[in-house]
Amino acid sequence: MPLWLIYHPPSTFTTPSSKQSLAADITSIYTRSGLPAFYVVVNFIAVPATDTFVGGQNPNPDRPFVRFVADHIAVHIENDAARMQRMREMVNAALQPHVKEKGYDWEVHIDETPRGLWVINGLVPPPF
């Protein structure tokens, strides 16, 4: 399961359609590789601008800052430089229409969580 947490100012992703579009683009990163869509979870977490600091300062309100945090559980990239590069390219392609093209600043990081403690509805998912 990829779990995406999107920390954003309340002035961004304000409509259900803007959230749906971004969530669909994130989901497509994984479904193109054969992962079931229901594995992908995206949570939008609005954070007041006064509660976000980058370099000890509040970001410029004219350039909202969005932080994307993803946990990969179902499939891991490990330490394969070529696969990491492809993943970065797919992530950037999916996110850019939603952040870069709107003039936002953003940062992404992806953690790889061990599968051993992952269950869905109490069941251990099958290997990929």
C-alpha positions as a printed NumPy array, in Angstrom:
array([[  0.   ,   0.   ,   0.   ],
       [  1.302,   3.434,  -0.777],
       [  0.015,   5.873,   1.828],
       [  0.314,   9.508,   0.817],
       [ -0.053,  12.35 ,   3.322],
       [ -0.327,  15.785,   1.714],
       [  0.308,  18.653,   4.111],
       [ -0.945,  21.841,   2.489],
       [ -2.164,  25.328,   3.371],
       [ -5.948,  25.72 ,   3.502],
       [ -5.716,  27.996,   0.449],
       [ -4.702,  25.03 ,  -1.749],
       [ -6.684,  21.957,  -2.832],
       [ -9.893,  23.719,  -1.788],
       [-12.373,  21.777,  -3.902],
       [-13.306,  18.11 ,  -4.016],
       [-12.412,  18.059,  -7.725],
       [ -8.874,  19.409,  -7.103],
       [ -8.308,  16.713,  -4.488],
       [ -9.856,  13.996,  -6.673],
       [ -7.668,  14.961,  -9.622],
       [ -4.452,  14.877,  -7.584],
       [ -5.416,  11.611,  -5.862],
       [ -6.185,  10.047,  -9.26 ],
       [ -2.807,  11.125, -10.657],
       [ -1.007,   9.711,  -7.602],
       [ -2.96 ,   6.455,  -7.886],
       [ -2.023,   6.128, -11.561],
       [  1.675,   6.035, -10.606],
       [  0.996,   2.65 ,  -9.041],
       [ -1.772,   1.188, -11.178],
       [  0.442,   1.545, -14.281],
       [  2.815,  -0.877, -12.558],
       [  0.073,  -3.378, -11.744],
       [ -0.758,  -2.441,  -8.149],
       [ -4.509,  -2.484,  -7.409],
       [ -5.997,   1.004,  -7.084],
       [ -7.553,   0.149,  -3.709],
       [ -4.038,  -0.192,  -2.24 ],
       [ -3.391,   3.544,  -2.74 ],
       [ -4.535,   5.852,   0.064],
       [ -4.227,   9.658,  -0.151],
       [ -4.974,  11.95 ,   2.807],
       [ -5.144,  15.731,   2.481],
       [ -4.134,  17.475,   5.695],
       [ -4.73 ,  21.226,   5.75 ],
       [ -2.161,  23.008,   7.909],
       [ -2.646,  26.71 ,   8.723],
       [  0.096,  28.865,   7.228],
       [  1.007,  30.032,  10.732],
       [  1.831,  26.417,  11.655],
       [  4.271,  25.712,   8.798],
       [  7.897,  26.803,   8.905],
       [ 10.596,  26.211,   6.307],
       [ 14.076,  27.258,   7.35 ],
       [ 12.606,  28.769,  10.508],
       [ 10.279,  31.06 ,   8.549],
       [  6.669,  30.914,   7.419],
       [  6.579,  30.329,   3.659],
       [  5.683,  33.202,   1.374],
       [  1.854,  33.231,   1.207],
       [  2.135,  33.99 ,  -2.52 ],
       [  4.004,  30.667,  -2.971],
       [  2.218,  28.078,  -0.847],
       [  4.393,  25.225,   0.424],
       [  3.065,  21.665,   0.063],
       [  4.753,  18.665,   1.695],
       [  4.134,  15.19 ,   0.253],
       [  5.019,  12.222,   2.45 ],
       [  4.551,   8.707,   1.089],
       [  5.008,   5.327,   2.735],
       [  5.603,   2.412,   0.394],
       [  4.593,  -0.853,   1.992],
       [  3.381,  -3.18 ,  -0.782],
       [  6.368,  -2.818,  -3.115],
       [  9.867,  -1.582,  -2.363],
       [ 12.439,  -0.022,  -4.638],
       [ 15.322,  -0.934,  -2.292],
       [ 18.642,   0.658,  -3.312],
       [ 18.259,   0.422,  -7.08 ],
       [ 19.379,   3.81 ,  -8.453],
       [ 17.681,   3.345, -11.829],
       [ 14.341,   2.394, -10.241],
       [ 14.614,   5.335,  -7.812],
       [ 15.186,   7.687, -10.748],
       [ 12.133,   6.289, -12.586],
       [ 10.041,   6.68 ,  -9.423],
       [ 11.142,  10.304,  -8.988],
       [ 10.251,  10.991, -12.616],
       [  6.797,   9.393, -12.275],
       [  6.115,  11.276,  -9.034],
       [  7.239,  14.593, -10.505],
       [  5.121,  14.06 , -13.629],
       [  2.053,  13.277, -11.501],
       [  2.504,  16.183,  -9.074],
       [  3.711,  19.032, -11.287],
       [  0.316,  19.945, -12.795],
       [ -1.032,  20.286,  -9.255],
       [  1.831,  22.238,  -7.693],
       [  4.517,  23.523, -10.068],
       [  2.048,  24.782, -12.64 ],
       [  0.176,  26.623,  -9.877],
       [  3.336,  28.319,  -8.591],
       [  3.544,  26.324,  -5.344],
       [  6.728,  25.197,  -3.643],
       [  6.769,  21.514,  -2.745],
       [  8.842,  18.742,  -1.309],
       [  8.4  ,  14.972,  -1.524],
       [  9.871,  12.106,   0.428],
       [  9.084,   8.423,   0.266],
       [  9.731,   5.937,   3.057],
       [  9.793,   2.189,   2.54 ],
       [  8.055,   0.417,   5.394],
       [  8.572,  -3.328,   5.987],
       [  5.6  ,  -5.451,   4.89 ],
       [  5.692,  -7.706,   7.941],
       [  3.193,  -5.713,  10.018],
       [  0.873,  -4.705,   7.159],
       [ -2.665,  -6.121,   7.086],
       [ -5.844,  -5.179,   5.209],
       [ -9.093,  -5.942,   7.02 ],
       [ -7.078,  -8.264,   9.262],
       [ -5.599, -10.212,   6.332],
       [ -1.996, -10.333,   5.165],
       [ -1.924,  -9.161,   1.517],
       [ -0.45 , -11.542,  -1.05 ],
       [  3.047, -10.887,  -2.41 ],
       [  3.204,  -8.5  ,  -5.359]])
